[in-house]
Amino acid sequence: MSKSIKPQTLIFSKGYDPHLSEGAAFPPVFRTSTFLFKNAQEGKRAFEIAYGLSPKKEGEIPALIYTRVNNPNVEMVEDRVVAWDGMESAALFASGMGAIASTCLTFLRPGDTLLFSDPVYGGTEALFRHVLPQFQIKTVPFAAGATKAEIEKLASDQRNVRVVYMESPANPTIVLNDLQAGREVADALSTPERKVLLMVDNTFMGPIFSQPKKFGADVVLYSATKFIGGHSDLVAGVAMGSQQLIDQIKVTRTLLGSNSDPETAWLILRSLGTLQIRMEKQQENARKIVDLLREHPKVERVAYPGLPEMGERQVELFRKQSTGPGSLISFCVKGGEAEAFRVLDAVREFKLAVSLGGVETLIEHPGTMTHSDMTKDEQARAGITENMIRISVGLEDVDDLVEDLRKALDLV
């Protein structure tokens, strides 16, 4: 297939031959637990690859074994979802945390160190601060938006750094991380025997407005529950990278049983066709809500990629790393938790719920909801305040959203 074909076209055909499925225009759901081998040798070779006993040869397509290992619907998603990121391979998981945890456990060992931008998604935060250390894996946070020099200074005091992990923009502060700085620090810490990996959670921007591979990311991670699924009706995760790295991650996925199921994969296939137009429209709506927030007297500050008030360096990173600001907004009302709750309880068109990236507009309070597992000191260091509210803008009529939020803010 021609390399000039755009991702929006590619995702309608890649990885599926209708004539292998009775000519069905859209892939059927392959709801089966196990698959038949043509012969014993095919079965032997399939298991060699699945358990990492022998590497996959170039161009080799392993036989299907068992839906915990591989499934046609899952493989179709993996073939298609890389189109925007330009990655070589992908692995689909039962959740975003399944993707993150399985990827980390693939490459980290007792005695290793992981450096991570702070804050990150609450589940990731808990994994890094509370779970990995139980396996003698040291996890060290650095402030989101840190410069190369700041990360280098922190890294110089650490031993056996194996992973530099960045979430950009940071959840929920919307601070962009310097991906190129992360790559350069990782390279400086690498040895000929062991490369330090740069992992980037790109969930907030999504593949439409940011492609971390361009800045040296080895593994790009997504909660596919969010924009990729896009309808708040599924839970899934994706890890993308080189064929070599993803093959290793898939072995871990097989052993941990964190693979996605065929029905979920089918729903993602349904969603991929509208991913780009959904995200572009959500971004358009978000810009108008940002305009309201910036002028409303009851709003203390607004966090949104590219805004001058984010700071000169953040604006520079936005222009360098992104083609658009996306549809996630954080803002602080004047006051504290009580004032923030007043807004949350007053809106009618905004749905009070965690998660993001769905077709409906969601609003939540990070300090007591998504990031409540952090201590008050950890929240303060990460910039998560009692008066902070996070919005994921959906596809409702934006004039209705603006008026609804204006009325709620007027009550503060």
Summary of the structure (lengths in Angstrom):
residues: 412
radius of gyration: 21.6
end to end distance: 56.6
largest distance: 72.1
contacts: 1430
relative contact order: 0.13
helix: 42%
strand: 15%
